[in-house]
Amino acid sequence: LWLTEFACAESGTLSSPRLSMSGQMAFMKEAIPLLEADADVEKYAWFSYFEDQWLYSDVAGDAGLVNSDGTLSELGKLYETFLPGGGV
């Protein structure tokens, strides 16, 4: 299984607390170890986007990995720490 473009992007009662950068970081800390532990998941990729990047009102949140100047965001720095095999 290849999982592409996953992140918290939908507003609502369940997802709203995870839309901020810190909420995305908490989600990433939970999700990636689960993906790494699942033998059926071969590859995965984070869906990187920033709060002010969308024209559509149904997409919200701050899940960007790279800042506009090319440096890693705090979330990008976290994503970089994950090692193959489930280590952080």
Biopython code that builds the backbone (N, CA, C, O; Angstrom):
import numpy as np
from Bio.PDB.StructureBuilder import StructureBuilder

atoms = [
    (1, "LEU", "N", (0.836, -1.170, 0.000)),
    (1, "LEU", "CA", (0.000, 0.000, 0.000)),
    (1, "LEU", "C", (0.883, 1.236, 0.000)),
    (1, "LEU", "O", (1.833, 1.327, 0.778)),
    (2, "TRP", "N", (0.577, 2.175, -0.859)),
    (2, "TRP", "CA", (1.231, 3.480, -0.872)),
    (2, "TRP", "C", (0.196, 4.504, -0.437)),
    (2, "TRP", "O", (-0.840, 4.652, -1.085)),
    (3, "LEU", "N", (0.459, 5.199, 0.633)),
    (3, "LEU", "CA", (-0.430, 6.232, 1.142)),
    (3, "LEU", "C", (0.155, 7.590, 0.769)),
    (3, "LEU", "O", (1.253, 7.944, 1.200)),
    (4, "THR", "N", (-0.575, 8.333, -0.022)),
    (4, "THR", "CA", (-0.075, 9.640, -0.444)),
    (4, "THR", "C", (-0.936, 10.745, 0.139)),
    (4, "THR", "O", (-2.141, 10.585, 0.332)),
    (5, "GLU", "N", (-0.303, 11.846, 0.410)),
    (5, "GLU", "CA", (-0.970, 13.067, 0.820)),
    (5, "GLU", "C", (-1.859, 12.890, 2.043)),
    (5, "GLU", "O", (-3.072, 13.085, 1.966)),
    (6, "PHE", "N", (-1.263, 12.524, 3.162)),
    (6, "PHE", "CA", (-2.058, 12.466, 4.391)),
    (6, "PHE", "C", (-1.625, 13.582, 5.340)),
    (6, "PHE", "O", (-0.437, 13.880, 5.466)),
    (7, "ALA", "N", (-2.586, 14.180, 5.991)),
    (7, "ALA", "CA", (-2.427, 15.227, 7.008)),
    (7, "ALA", "C", (-3.819, 15.541, 7.533)),
    (7, "ALA", "O", (-4.806, 15.034, 7.001)),
    (8, "CYS", "N", (-3.912, 16.347, 8.541)),
    (8, "CYS", "CA", (-5.219, 16.801, 9.037)),
    (8, "CYS", "C", (-5.601, 18.052, 8.278)),
    (8, "CYS", "O", (-4.909, 19.066, 8.367)),
    (9, "ALA", "N", (-6.688, 17.998, 7.536)),
    (9, "ALA", "CA", (-7.054, 19.140, 6.701)),
    (9, "ALA", "C", (-8.519, 19.520, 6.797)),
    (9, "ALA", "O", (-8.908, 20.569, 6.283)),
    (10, "GLU", "N", (-9.322, 18.727, 7.419)),
    (10, "GLU", "CA", (-10.749, 18.975, 7.428)),
    (10, "GLU", "C", (-11.173, 19.582, 8.748)),
    (10, "GLU", "O", (-10.864, 19.043, 9.810)),
    (11, "SER", "N", (-11.867, 20.680, 8.692)),
    (11, "SER", "CA", (-12.357, 21.264, 9.939)),
    (11, "SER", "C", (-13.550, 20.461, 10.426)),
    (11, "SER", "O", (-14.167, 19.724, 9.656)),
    (12, "GLY", "N", (-13.865, 20.599, 11.666)),
    (12, "GLY", "CA", (-14.961, 19.855, 12.265)),
    (12, "GLY", "C", (-14.619, 19.510, 13.698)),
    (12, "GLY", "O", (-13.510, 19.785, 14.155)),
    (13, "THR", "N", (-15.542, 18.920, 14.399)),
    (13, "THR", "CA", (-15.369, 18.634, 15.815)),
    (13, "THR", "C", (-14.154, 17.761, 16.089)),
    (13, "THR", "O", (-13.399, 18.040, 17.021)),
    (14, "LEU", "N", (-13.947, 16.718, 15.305)),
    (14, "LEU", "CA", (-12.840, 15.799, 15.555)),
    (14, "LEU", "C", (-11.493, 16.336, 15.102)),
    (14, "LEU", "O", (-10.488, 16.120, 15.779)),
    (15, "SER", "N", (-11.450, 17.022, 13.984)),
    (15, "SER", "CA", (-10.178, 17.435, 13.397)),
    (15, "SER", "C", (-9.713, 18.824, 13.810)),
    (15, "SER", "O", (-8.514, 19.096, 13.742)),
    (16, "SER", "N", (-10.583, 19.695, 14.224)),
    (16, "SER", "CA", (-10.217, 21.082, 14.508)),
    (16, "SER", "C", (-9.000, 21.236, 15.420)),
    (16, "SER", "O", (-8.142, 22.070, 15.132)),
    (17, "PRO", "N", (-8.886, 20.465, 16.512)),
    (17, "PRO", "CA", (-7.712, 20.627, 17.378)),
    (17, "PRO", "C", (-6.394, 20.250, 16.695)),
    (17, "PRO", "O", (-5.322, 20.622, 17.173)),
    (18, "ARG", "N", (-6.465, 19.528, 15.601)),
    (18, "ARG", "CA", (-5.254, 19.062, 14.931)),
    (18, "ARG", "C", (-4.846, 19.919, 13.736)),
    (18, "ARG", "O", (-3.874, 19.596, 13.053)),
    (19, "LEU", "N", (-5.562, 20.995, 13.476)),
    (19, "LEU", "CA", (-5.278, 21.799, 12.295)),
    (19, "LEU", "C", (-4.074, 22.721, 12.469)),
    (19, "LEU", "O", (-3.417, 23.050, 11.481)),
    (20, "SER", "N", (-3.772, 23.137, 13.668)),
    (20, "SER", "CA", (-2.631, 24.017, 13.912)),
    (20, "SER", "C", (-1.335, 23.244, 13.694)),
    (20, "SER", "O", (-1.357, 22.018, 13.585)),
    (21, "MET", "N", (-0.222, 23.940, 13.628)),
    (21, "MET", "CA", (1.071, 23.283, 13.466)),
    (21, "MET", "C", (1.324, 22.308, 14.615)),
    (21, "MET", "O", (1.789, 21.192, 14.385)),
    (22, "SER", "N", (1.023, 22.715, 15.846)),
    (22, "SER", "CA", (1.241, 21.817, 16.984)),
    (22, "SER", "C", (0.314, 20.611, 16.928)),
    (22, "SER", "O", (0.714, 19.506, 17.293)),
    (23, "GLY", "N", (-0.916, 20.812, 16.474)),
    (23, "GLY", "CA", (-1.841, 19.689, 16.310)),
    (23, "GLY", "C", (-1.385, 18.730, 15.229)),
    (23, "GLY", "O", (-1.507, 17.515, 15.382)),
    (24, "GLN", "N", (-0.857, 19.272, 14.130)),
    (24, "GLN", "CA", (-0.315, 18.427, 13.053)),
    (24, "GLN", "C", (0.871, 17.620, 13.575)),
    (24, "GLN", "O", (1.035, 16.449, 13.231)),
    (25, "MET", "N", (1.697, 18.256, 14.408)),
    (25, "MET", "CA", (2.854, 17.557, 14.975)),
    (25, "MET", "C", (2.408, 16.401, 15.864)),
    (25, "MET", "O", (2.992, 15.318, 15.818)),
    (26, "ALA", "N", (1.382, 16.628, 16.668)),
    (26, "ALA", "CA", (0.859, 15.557, 17.525)),
    (26, "ALA", "C", (0.316, 14.410, 16.674)),
    (26, "ALA", "O", (0.563, 13.240, 16.969)),
    (27, "PHE", "N", (-0.423, 14.750, 15.617)),
    (27, "PHE", "CA", (-0.955, 13.727, 14.716)),
    (27, "PHE", "C", (0.182, 12.951, 14.055)),
    (27, "PHE", "O", (0.137, 11.723, 13.982)),
    (28, "MET", "N", (1.199, 13.663, 13.573)),
    (28, "MET", "CA", (2.319, 13.008, 12.913)),
    (28, "MET", "C", (3.027, 12.037, 13.860)),
    (28, "MET", "O", (3.416, 10.942, 13.454)),
    (29, "LYS", "N", (3.191, 12.440, 15.119)),
    (29, "LYS", "CA", (3.844, 11.576, 16.112)),
    (29, "LYS", "C", (3.051, 10.296, 16.356)),
    (29, "LYS", "O", (3.628, 9.268, 16.709)),
    (30, "GLU", "N", (1.743, 10.351, 16.171)),
    (30, "GLU", "CA", (0.901, 9.169, 16.325)),
    (30, "GLU", "C", (0.845, 8.343, 15.048)),
    (30, "GLU", "O", (0.934, 7.116, 15.093)),
    (31, "ALA", "N", (0.697, 9.014, 13.914)),
    (31, "ALA", "CA", (0.427, 8.321, 12.655)),
    (31, "ALA", "C", (1.644, 7.603, 12.074)),
    (31, "ALA", "O", (1.530, 6.457, 11.641)),
    (32, "ILE", "N", (2.784, 8.245, 12.059)),
    (32, "ILE", "CA", (3.942, 7.648, 11.384)),
    (32, "ILE", "C", (4.389, 6.343, 12.047)),
    (32, "ILE", "O", (4.669, 5.384, 11.328)),
    (33, "PRO", "N", (4.470, 6.255, 13.370)),
    (33, "PRO", "CA", (4.815, 4.948, 13.949)),
    (33, "PRO", "C", (3.827, 3.846, 13.573)),
    (33, "PRO", "O", (4.224, 2.697, 13.380)),
    (34, "LEU", "N", (2.537, 4.191, 13.467)),
    (34, "LEU", "CA", (1.551, 3.198, 13.044)),
    (34, "LEU", "C", (1.793, 2.754, 11.601)),
    (34, "LEU", "O", (1.701, 1.567, 11.286)),
    (35, "LEU", "N", (2.098, 3.705, 10.736)),
    (35, "LEU", "CA", (2.384, 3.369, 9.337)),
    (35, "LEU", "C", (3.638, 2.524, 9.227)),
    (35, "LEU", "O", (3.676, 1.555, 8.470)),
    (36, "GLU", "N", (4.658, 2.888, 9.977)),
    (36, "GLU", "CA", (5.919, 2.132, 9.953)),
    (36, "GLU", "C", (5.736, 0.704, 10.466)),
    (36, "GLU", "O", (6.410, -0.217, 10.003)),
    (37, "ALA", "N", (4.832, 0.525, 11.412)),
    (37, "ALA", "CA", (4.613, -0.794, 12.008)),
    (37, "ALA", "C", (3.741, -1.701, 11.146)),
    (37, "ALA", "O", (3.716, -2.913, 11.358)),
    (38, "ASP", "N", (3.035, -1.136, 10.187)),
    (38, "ASP", "CA", (2.120, -1.916, 9.354)),
    (38, "ASP", "C", (2.868, -2.481, 8.142)),
    (38, "ASP", "O", (3.317, -1.728, 7.278)),
    (39, "ALA", "N", (2.994, -3.782, 8.087)),
    (39, "ALA", "CA", (3.732, -4.438, 6.997)),
    (39, "ALA", "C", (3.084, -4.200, 5.636)),
    (39, "ALA", "O", (3.754, -4.316, 4.609)),
    (40, "ASP", "N", (1.799, -3.871, 5.609)),
    (40, "ASP", "CA", (1.113, -3.630, 4.343)),
    (40, "ASP", "C", (1.408, -2.244, 3.758)),
    (40, "ASP", "O", (1.142, -2.007, 2.580)),
    (41, "VAL", "N", (1.944, -1.341, 4.553)),
    (41, "VAL", "CA", (2.261, 0.011, 4.084)),
    (41, "VAL", "C", (3.702, 0.031, 3.598)),
    (41, "VAL", "O", (4.637, -0.122, 4.384)),
    (42, "GLU", "N", (3.869, 0.219, 2.302)),
    (42, "GLU", "CA", (5.209, 0.247, 1.724)),
    (42, "GLU", "C", (5.803, 1.650, 1.719)),
    (42, "GLU", "O", (6.986, 1.832, 2.006)),
    (43, "LYS", "N", (4.971, 2.645, 1.389)),
    (43, "LYS", "CA", (5.428, 4.034, 1.318)),
    (43, "LYS", "C", (4.310, 4.953, 1.765)),
    (43, "LYS", "O", (3.131, 4.605, 1.693)),
    (44, "TYR", "N", (4.697, 6.135, 2.228)),
    (44, "TYR", "CA", (3.719, 7.160, 2.592)),
    (44, "TYR", "C", (4.354, 8.526, 2.385)),
    (44, "TYR", "O", (5.577, 8.659, 2.376)),
    (45, "ALA", "N", (3.514, 9.539, 2.219)),
    (45, "ALA", "CA", (4.001, 10.904, 2.021)),
    (45, "ALA", "C", (3.065, 11.881, 2.711)),
    (45, "ALA", "O", (1.844, 11.773, 2.606)),
    (46, "TRP", "N", (3.643, 12.816, 3.402)),
    (46, "TRP", "CA", (2.882, 13.862, 4.076)),
    (46, "TRP", "C", (2.338, 14.850, 3.053)),
    (46, "TRP", "O", (3.010, 15.163, 2.071)),
    (47, "PHE", "N", (1.127, 15.340, 3.281)),
    (47, "PHE", "CA", (0.526, 16.353, 2.429)),
    (47, "PHE", "C", (0.875, 17.709, 3.016)),
    (47, "PHE", "O", (0.267, 18.139, 3.996)),
    (48, "SER", "N", (1.840, 18.378, 2.431)),
    (48, "SER", "CA", (2.365, 19.630, 2.948)),
    (48, "SER", "C", (1.578, 20.816, 2.399)),
    (48, "SER", "O", (1.516, 21.020, 1.186)),
    (49, "TYR", "N", (0.982, 21.593, 3.293)),
    (49, "TYR", "CA", (0.250, 22.791, 2.886)),
    (49, "TYR", "C", (0.236, 23.767, 4.055)),
    (49, "TYR", "O", (0.376, 23.367, 5.211)),
    (50, "PHE", "N", (0.068, 25.031, 3.751)),
    (50, "PHE", "CA", (0.014, 26.055, 4.779)),
    (50, "PHE", "C", (-1.373, 26.675, 4.856)),
    (50, "PHE", "O", (-2.141, 26.627, 3.896)),
    (51, "GLU", "N", (-1.679, 27.248, 5.989)),
    (51, "GLU", "CA", (-3.012, 27.782, 6.273)),
    (51, "GLU", "C", (-3.498, 28.776, 5.221)),
    (51, "GLU", "O", (-4.672, 28.751, 4.852)),
    (52, "ASP", "N", (-2.637, 29.630, 4.743)),
    (52, "ASP", "CA", (-3.048, 30.671, 3.803)),
    (52, "ASP", "C", (-2.827, 30.291, 2.336)),
    (52, "ASP", "O", (-2.811, 31.160, 1.465)),
    (53, "GLN", "N", (-2.660, 29.017, 2.069)),
    (53, "GLN", "CA", (-2.289, 28.558, 0.734)),
    (53, "GLN", "C", (-3.485, 28.204, -0.147)),
    (53, "GLN", "O", (-3.318, 28.067, -1.359)),
    (54, "TRP", "N", (-4.673, 28.054, 0.410)),
    (54, "TRP", "CA", (-5.799, 27.496, -0.331)),
    (54, "TRP", "C", (-6.831, 28.539, -0.710)),
    (54, "TRP", "O", (-7.095, 29.477, 0.042)),
    (55, "LEU", "N", (-7.401, 28.366, -1.869)),
    (55, "LEU", "CA", (-8.521, 29.184, -2.303)),
    (55, "LEU", "C", (-9.844, 28.609, -1.809)),
    (55, "LEU", "O", (-10.850, 29.315, -1.738)),
    (56, "TYR", "N", (-9.837, 27.323, -1.470)),
    (56, "TYR", "CA", (-11.047, 26.631, -1.077)),
    (56, "TYR", "C", (-11.261, 26.767, 0.424)),
    (56, "TYR", "O", (-10.321, 26.592, 1.200)),
    (57, "SER", "N", (-12.461, 27.072, 0.836)),
    (57, "SER", "CA", (-12.730, 27.300, 2.254)),
    (57, "SER", "C", (-12.836, 26.012, 3.059)),
    (57, "SER", "O", (-12.800, 26.066, 4.288)),
    (58, "ASP", "N", (-12.964, 24.854, 2.411)),
    (58, "ASP", "CA", (-13.113, 23.605, 3.159)),
    (58, "ASP", "C", (-11.773, 22.982, 3.537)),
    (58, "ASP", "O", (-11.753, 21.943, 4.196)),
    (59, "VAL", "N", (-10.661, 23.583, 3.142)),
    (59, "VAL", "CA", (-9.334, 23.095, 3.521)),
    (59, "VAL", "C", (-8.739, 24.110, 4.477)),
    (59, "VAL", "O", (-8.600, 25.288, 4.148)),
    (60, "ALA", "N", (-8.390, 23.641, 5.660)),
    (60, "ALA", "CA", (-7.840, 24.538, 6.670)),
    (60, "ALA", "C", (-6.641, 23.869, 7.322)),
    (60, "ALA", "O", (-6.366, 22.694, 7.080)),
    (61, "GLY", "N", (-5.940, 24.613, 8.140)),
    (61, "GLY", "CA", (-4.853, 24.036, 8.907)),
    (61, "GLY", "C", (-3.487, 24.494, 8.452)),
    (61, "GLY", "O", (-3.350, 25.267, 7.504)),
    (62, "ASP", "N", (-2.486, 24.004, 9.143)),
    (62, "ASP", "CA", (-1.114, 24.409, 8.890)),
    (62, "ASP", "C", (-0.225, 23.179, 8.926)),
    (62, "ASP", "O", (0.319, 22.840, 9.978)),
    (63, "ALA", "N", (-0.070, 22.514, 7.806)),
    (63, "ALA", "CA", (0.680, 21.263, 7.726)),
    (63, "ALA", "C", (1.900, 21.381, 6.821)),
    (63, "ALA", "O", (2.378, 20.377, 6.293)),
    (64, "GLY", "N", (2.401, 22.583, 6.639)),
    (64, "GLY", "CA", (3.537, 22.804, 5.744)),
    (64, "GLY", "C", (4.835, 22.280, 6.298)),
    (64, "GLY", "O", (5.141, 22.478, 7.474)),
    (65, "LEU", "N", (5.602, 21.612, 5.457)),
    (65, "LEU", "CA", (6.903, 21.086, 5.849)),
    (65, "LEU", "C", (8.035, 22.057, 5.561)),
    (65, "LEU", "O", (9.062, 22.038, 6.240)),
    (66, "VAL", "N", (7.852, 22.909, 4.551)),
    (66, "VAL", "CA", (8.918, 23.815, 4.124)),
    (66, "VAL", "C", (8.369, 25.238, 4.089)),
    (66, "VAL", "O", (7.320, 25.485, 3.495)),
    (67, "ASN", "N", (9.067, 26.162, 4.716)),
    (67, "ASN", "CA", (8.690, 27.573, 4.700)),
    (67, "ASN", "C", (8.930, 28.174, 3.320)),
    (67, "ASN", "O", (9.619, 27.578, 2.493)),
    (68, "SER", "N", (8.368, 29.344, 3.073)),
    (68, "SER", "CA", (8.503, 29.997, 1.770)),
    (68, "SER", "C", (9.948, 30.334, 1.427)),
    (68, "SER", "O", (10.279, 30.495, 0.252)),
    (69, "ASP", "N", (10.814, 30.444, 2.432)),
    (69, "ASP", "CA", (12.224, 30.724, 2.163)),
    (69, "ASP", "C", (13.048, 29.453, 1.954)),
    (69, "ASP", "O", (14.266, 29.522, 1.793)),
    (70, "GLY", "N", (12.387, 28.295, 1.955)),
    (70, "GLY", "CA", (13.065, 27.031, 1.692)),
    (70, "GLY", "C", (13.561, 26.300, 2.929)),
    (70, "GLY", "O", (14.052, 25.176, 2.824)),
    (71, "THR", "N", (13.443, 26.915, 4.091)),
    (71, "THR", "CA", (13.865, 26.248, 5.326)),
    (71, "THR", "C", (12.745, 25.340, 5.820)),
    (71, "THR", "O", (11.577, 25.537, 5.484)),
    (72, "LEU", "N", (13.109, 24.357, 6.614)),
    (72, "LEU", "CA", (12.115, 23.458, 7.173)),
    (72, "LEU", "C", (11.300, 24.172, 8.249)),
    (72, "LEU", "O", (11.845, 24.904, 9.074)),
    (73, "SER", "N", (9.989, 23.947, 8.226)),
    (73, "SER", "CA", (9.129, 24.434, 9.310)),
    (73, "SER", "C", (9.363, 23.522, 10.517)),
    (73, "SER", "O", (10.096, 22.538, 10.423)),
    (74, "GLU", "N", (8.742, 23.851, 11.639)),
    (74, "GLU", "CA", (8.864, 22.986, 12.815)),
    (74, "GLU", "C", (8.318, 21.591, 12.507)),
    (74, "GLU", "O", (8.866, 20.589, 12.966)),
    (75, "LEU", "N", (7.248, 21.533, 11.737)),
    (75, "LEU", "CA", (6.688, 20.247, 11.334)),
    (75, "LEU", "C", (7.644, 19.509, 10.408)),
    (75, "LEU", "O", (7.808, 18.294, 10.523)),
    (76, "GLY", "N", (8.266, 20.227, 9.502)),
    (76, "GLY", "CA", (9.253, 19.624, 8.604)),
    (76, "GLY", "C", (10.436, 19.068, 9.360)),
    (76, "GLY", "O", (10.956, 18.007, 9.013)),
    (77, "LYS", "N", (10.870, 19.774, 10.394)),
    (77, "LYS", "CA", (11.978, 19.289, 11.228)),
    (77, "LYS", "C", (11.583, 18.002, 11.942)),
    (77, "LYS", "O", (12.393, 17.084, 12.072)),
    (78, "LEU", "N", (10.331, 17.936, 12.406)),
    (78, "LEU", "CA", (9.847, 16.710, 13.040)),
    (78, "LEU", "C", (9.805, 15.568, 12.036)),
    (78, "LEU", "O", (10.267, 14.464, 12.327)),
    (79, "TYR", "N", (9.252, 15.828, 10.856)),
    (79, "TYR", "CA", (9.145, 14.787, 9.818)),
    (79, "TYR", "C", (10.525, 14.242, 9.460)),
    (79, "TYR", "O", (10.679, 13.050, 9.194)),
    (80, "GLU", "N", (11.515, 15.112, 9.454)),
    (80, "GLU", "CA", (12.879, 14.721, 9.130)),
    (80, "GLU", "C", (13.461, 13.758, 10.170)),
    (80, "GLU", "O", (14.370, 12.991, 9.854)),
    (81, "THR", "N", (12.954, 13.787, 11.394)),
    (81, "THR", "CA", (13.517, 12.940, 12.461)),
    (81, "THR", "C", (13.073, 11.496, 12.376)),
    (81, "THR", "O", (13.692, 10.625, 12.987)),
    (82, "PHE", "N", (12.019, 11.223, 11.635)),
    (82, "PHE", "CA", (11.537, 9.848, 11.573)),
    (82, "PHE", "C", (12.474, 9.008, 10.721)),
    (82, "PHE", "O", (12.856, 9.390, 9.615)),
    (83, "LEU", "N", (12.828, 7.866, 11.263)),
    (83, "LEU", "CA", (13.757, 6.966, 10.580)),
    (83, "LEU", "C", (13.004, 5.759, 10.048)),
    (83, "LEU", "O", (11.985, 5.372, 10.620)),
    (84, "PRO", "N", (13.479, 5.159, 8.970)),
    (84, "PRO", "CA", (12.847, 3.921, 8.480)),
    (84, "PRO", "C", (12.811, 2.877, 9.587)),
    (84, "PRO", "O", (13.772, 2.722, 10.341)),
    (85, "GLY", "N", (11.719, 2.181, 9.675)),
    (85, "GLY", "CA", (11.589, 1.140, 10.673)),
    (85, "GLY", "C", (10.896, 1.590, 11.953)),
    (85, "GLY", "O", (10.795, 0.812, 12.902)),
    (86, "GLY", "N", (10.417, 2.830, 11.996)),
    (86, "GLY", "CA", (9.620, 3.272, 13.123)),
    (86, "GLY", "C", (10.344, 4.051, 14.196)),
    (86, "GLY", "O", (9.716, 4.432, 15.184)),
    (87, "GLY", "N", (11.626, 4.309, 14.057)),
    (87, "GLY", "CA", (12.332, 5.082, 15.065)),
    (87, "GLY", "C", (12.112, 6.557, 14.885)),
    (87, "GLY", "O", (11.864, 7.024, 13.774)),
    (88, "VAL", "N", (12.199, 7.288, 15.959)),
    (88, "VAL", "CA", (12.127, 8.744, 15.894)),
    (88, "VAL", "C", (13.449, 9.288, 16.385)),
    (88, "VAL", "O", (13.639, 10.503, 16.426)),
]
sb = StructureBuilder()
sb.init_structure("model")
sb.init_model(0)
sb.init_chain("A")
sb.init_seg("    ")
for serial, (resi, resn, name, xyz) in enumerate(atoms, 1):
    if name == "N":
        sb.init_residue(resn, " ", resi, " ")
    sb.init_atom(name, np.array(xyz, "f"), 0.0, 1.0, " ", f" {name:<3s}", serial, name[0])
structure = sb.get_structure()
